[in-house]
């Protein structure tokens, strides 16, 4: 009886997982399917499971917008923001965990408090600061305001707190200073957490829309999400096949990034005990 109940429970679990996976994959399939359809078939109902169109929609979408420039802008902004977040996160987390003092003990609650402030609450002050600094319509305005992340510091602190104190004692006995211990011992053991922070930060930067829309006016510095919105606001707003092709171009790099980094992300979540 118990074996039968366990078997039924396992089957039910697999059914739920399959249904959840289908719900997760369906929007991606719908975009790709629509992008490969002809306009006539794209409006048919019910939609065909297998698209029978061509890839001409991708060619049309690519030719009607400076997607190469948008991609380079988003990549550059994403990599710069991720590098800053990783650097500031590592240093701040190291100070909180390995250099305890009344200042670092007071800093950690403040870091957590920044995660509770909605972005919209600081949107106007941030804009006024960027405007007064003369950073409007520049790459700097899209990187510097996000150069530190409370989530990154929090996650790295949880990882570092799991390090044996004996590692630091042994490093000190060998004459290693703080920076040497950080670079040679701590950072190599933080790879899963660093990959997770990097993927999360890059994804946030890639999907940024409202802030770049406010602080930029030229396509030469605008990221890909703003470019997609501009593409939608033109005559292509009713051409769903071409619009779906543009959306697929926008989402493809992030899907590839997650596929490549998925293993490290799962390892990071399992080691920190965090759950979705």
C-alpha positions in Angstrom: 0.0 0.0 0.0 2.8 2.4 0.9 4.7 1.6 -2.3 1.5 2.3 -4.3 0.9 5.6 -2.6 4.6 6.6 -3.2 4.2 5.6 -6.9 1.0 7.6 -7.3 2.6 10.6 -5.6 5.6 10.4 -7.9 3.3 10.2 -11.0 1.3 13.2 -9.7 4.5 15.2 -9.2 5.7 14.5 -12.7 2.3 15.5 -14.1 2.5 18.8 -12.3 6.0 19.4 -13.4 5.2 18.6 -17.1 2.2 21.0 -17.0 4.3 23.7 -15.4 7.0 23.2 -18.0 4.4 23.5 -20.8 3.1 26.8 -19.3 6.7 28.1 -19.2 7.6 27.0 -22.7 4.3 28.0 -24.4 5.0 31.8 -24.7 8.5 31.1 -26.2 7.0 28.6 -28.7 4.2 31.0 -29.5 6.6 33.9 -30.4 8.9 31.6 -32.5 5.9 30.0 -34.2 4.4 33.4 -35.1 7.7 34.7 -36.3 7.9 31.8 -38.8 4.3 32.2 -40.1 3.0 34.1 -43.0 0.7 37.0 -42.1 -2.4 35.2 -43.3 -1.8 32.1 -41.2 -0.7 34.2 -38.2 -4.2 35.5 -37.7 -5.9 32.0 -38.1 -7.6 30.3 -35.2 -6.8 27.9 -33.8 -3.1 28.5 -34.5 -1.1 25.7 -36.2 1.1 23.7 -33.9 3.9 23.6 -36.6 4.6 26.9 -38.4 4.7 26.6 -42.2 6.0 30.0 -43.1 9.5 31.2 -43.8 12.3 33.0 -42.0 11.7 36.1 -44.1 10.2 37.9 -41.2 13.5 37.9 -39.4 15.1 39.5 -42.5 12.4 42.1 -42.6 12.7 42.9 -38.9 16.5 43.2 -39.1 16.4 45.5 -42.0 13.8 47.9 -40.5 15.6 48.7 -37.3 19.2 49.2 -36.1 19.2 45.9 -34.2 23.0 45.5 -34.4 23.5 48.8 -32.6 20.8 47.9 -30.0 22.4 44.6 -29.4 25.9 46.1 -28.9 24.4 48.8 -26.6 22.7 46.2 -24.4 25.7 43.9 -24.3 28.1 46.8 -23.4 25.7 48.1 -20.7 25.0 44.7 -19.4 28.6 43.6 -19.1 29.7 46.9 -17.5 26.8 46.8 -15.0 27.6 43.2 -14.1 31.3 43.9 -13.6 30.5 46.8 -11.3 27.9 44.8 -9.3 30.3 41.8 -8.9 33.2 44.0 -7.8 31.2 46.0 -5.3 29.3 42.9 -4.1 32.4 40.9 -3.4 34.2 43.7 -1.5 31.1 44.6 0.5 30.3 41.0 1.4 33.9 40.3 2.4 33.9 43.3 4.7 30.7 42.2 6.4 31.7 38.6 6.9 35.5 38.7 7.5 36.0 42.2 8.8 33.4 42.5 11.5 33.0 45.8 13.3 30.2 48.0 14.5 30.2 49.7 11.1 29.9 46.5 9.0 27.3 45.1 11.4 25.2 48.2 10.9 25.8 48.2 7.1 24.2 44.9 6.5 20.7 45.8 7.6 21.0 48.9 5.5 21.9 46.8 2.5 18.8 44.6 3.1 16.7 47.8 3.5 17.7 48.9 0.0 16.0 45.7 -1.4 12.7 46.9 0.1 12.6 50.3 -1.6 10.6 50.2 -4.9 12.5 51.5 -7.9 9.7 53.9 -8.7 10.1 55.6 -5.3 13.6 56.8 -6.3 13.0 57.3 -10.0 12.6 61.1 -9.8 15.6 61.7 -7.5 17.8 59.5 -9.6 16.7 61.3 -12.7 17.4 64.7 -11.2 20.9 63.6 -10.1 21.7 62.2 -13.5 20.4 65.4 -15.2 22.5 67.7 -12.9 25.6 65.6 -13.6 25.1 66.0 -17.4 24.7 62.3 -17.9 21.5 62.3 -19.9 21.6 60.3 -23.2 24.8 58.6 -22.2 25.9 55.1 -21.4 27.1 56.3 -17.9 23.5 57.1 -16.9 22.5 53.5 -17.6 25.4 51.8 -15.7 26.4 53.9 -12.7 23.0 54.0 -10.9 23.0 50.2 -10.9 26.7 49.6 -10.1 25.8 48.1 -6.7 23.1 45.6 -5.8 21.7 44.7 -2.4 20.7 41.3 -3.7 24.2 40.6 -4.9 25.7 41.6 -1.5 23.1 39.5 0.4 23.7 36.4 -1.7 27.5 36.6 -1.5 27.3 37.2 2.3 25.3 33.9 2.6 27.9 32.1 0.7 30.9 33.6 2.5 29.3 32.8 5.9 29.6 29.1 5.0 33.3 29.3 4.6 35.3 27.5 7.4 37.2 30.0 9.6 40.1 27.7 9.4 40.7 28.8 5.8 41.3 32.4 6.9 43.5 31.3 9.8 45.6 29.1 7.5 46.0 32.0 5.0 47.1 34.3 7.8 49.7 31.8 9.0 51.0 31.6 5.4 51.4 35.4 5.4 48.5 36.2 3.1 46.9 39.6 3.5 43.2 40.4 3.1 43.3 41.0 -0.7 45.4 37.9 -1.3 43.0 35.7 0.8 40.1 37.3 -1.0 41.5 36.7 -4.5 43.2 33.3 -4.0 40.7 31.6 -1.7 37.4 33.3 -1.5 36.7 34.2 -5.1 37.5 30.7 -6.5 35.0 29.2 -4.0 32.4 31.8 -5.0 32.1 30.8 -8.6 28.5 29.4 -8.4 27.3 32.5 -6.5 29.2 34.8 -8.9 27.6 33.2 -11.9 24.2 33.5 -10.3 24.7 37.2 -9.5 26.2 37.8 -13.0 23.3 36.1 -14.8 20.7 37.9 -12.6 22.3 41.3 -13.0 22.8 40.9 -16.8 19.2 39.8 -17.2 18.0 42.8 -15.2 20.1 45.1 -17.3 19.0 43.5 -20.6 15.4 43.8 -19.7 15.7 47.4 -18.5 13.1 49.6 -20.2 11.6 52.4 -18.1 14.9 54.0 -16.9 16.7 53.9 -20.3 13.5 55.3 -21.9 13.6 58.3 -19.6 17.3 59.1 -19.7 18.0 58.4 -23.4 16.7 60.0 -26.6 19.1 58.6 -29.3 19.1 55.1 -30.7 22.9 55.3 -30.7 22.9 54.7 -26.9 19.5 53.1 -26.3 19.3 49.4 -25.3 17.4 46.7 -27.2 14.2 46.9 -25.1 13.7 50.5 -25.9 14.5 49.7 -29.5 11.8 47.0 -29.5 9.3 49.5 -28.1 10.1 52.0 -30.8 9.8 49.2 -33.4 6.3 48.4 -32.0 5.2 52.0 -32.1 5.8 52.2 -35.9 3.7 50.6 -38.6 5.0 47.2 -37.5 2.7 47.4 -34.5 0.1 45.5 -36.5 2.4 43.2 -38.4 2.5 40.5 -35.7 4.8 38.2 -37.7 7.6 40.8 -38.0 7.0 42.0 -34.5 7.3 38.4 -33.2 10.6 38.0 -35.1 11.9 41.2 -33.4 10.8 39.9 -30.0 12.6 36.6 -30.7 15.8 38.4 -31.6 15.5 40.3 -28.3 15.0 37.2 -26.2 17.4 34.8 -27.9 20.7 36.0 -26.2 19.1 35.7 -22.7 17.8 32.2 -23.4 21.3 31.2 -24.6 22.9 32.8 -21.5 20.6 30.9 -19.1 21.2 27.6 -20.9 24.9 28.0 -20.6 24.8 29.1 -16.9 21.9 27.0 -15.7 24.1 24.4 -13.9 25.9 27.0 -11.8 22.7 28.8 -11.0 21.1 25.5 -9.7 24.3 24.8 -7.7 24.2 28.2 -6.2 20.5 27.9 -5.1 21.1 24.5 -3.6 24.1 25.6 -1.6 22.6 28.7 -0.2 19.2 27.1 0.7 17.4 29.7 -1.3 14.2 28.6 -3.0 12.1 30.3 -5.7 
